[in-house]
Amino acid sequence: MKKEEFLLGLEDVLQREEAVKENDILDDYDEWDSLSKMAVMAYYDKNFGVKITLNQMKDIHLVKDLINLAGDNIQ
């Protein structure tokens, strides 16, 4: 998946009206709550076959962290 596609998909998962950018701080998003974190975990499992644990979610602060977590699945 291209990075641009991922950012649009993340925008949809978070139900965010504003664009999602790679260097954005997730805690700055009003939409970044426990339900959206669960939705992101499901998105990764479905689209990349990557299972994110709750412990891993604690270390995710930037959109870039989510991109890195997907590894080679995002180019």
N, C-alpha and C positions, 0 to 999 in steps of 0.2 A: 504494500500500500504506500502510496506517495504521502509525504508529510502533509501536503495541502488537504488531501482527502481525509487524513486522520484528524486534522484540526477542525474540519467541517463536521465530521462524525462526532467528535468530542463536544462541539458546540450543540449539536442535536441531543446528545446524551444528557448534557447538563441543562438542556432547555434554556439556553442562553441566547438573548437577542443580539448581543454585541459579539464581534469577532473574537475568537480565541487565538492568542498569539503565543509563540514558543516560550518567550521569557516572562509571561504573566505569572504572578503569584496566585496560586489557587485560593488561598485564604482571603484574598481580596475580592473574590467572587461571592456575591450574595447566594448564588446557587450551590456553592460548595458546602454541602452538609452531609449527614450520614446516609441519607437516601441516594444522593448523587454519587457518593463513594461506592455504594453497593452497585449502582447502575454501571459505573466505570469498571468495576470488577467483572460484572456479567458481560460487558462489551468486550473486554480483553479475552475472556474465556471463549466467547462465541467467535470473534473475528481472528484471534491469533492463537488460540489454544493455550493461552498463558493464564495460569491461575494465580491471582494476586491474593496474598494473605493480608489480614488486618494489620499485622506487624509491618509489612511492607508499606501499607498505606500511611502509616505514621511517619515514614521517611520521605513521602512525596509532598513537595512544597511548590514546585514549579510545573508548568505544563511540560517543560523540557524533561523533567524527571519521568513523566509518563511516557514520553517519546523514548527515552533511554530504556525504560522497563520493557518496551516492546521489542527491543533489540533489532535484529535484521528484518523484522516484519514491517518496519517503517523506513522508507528510504528518502 
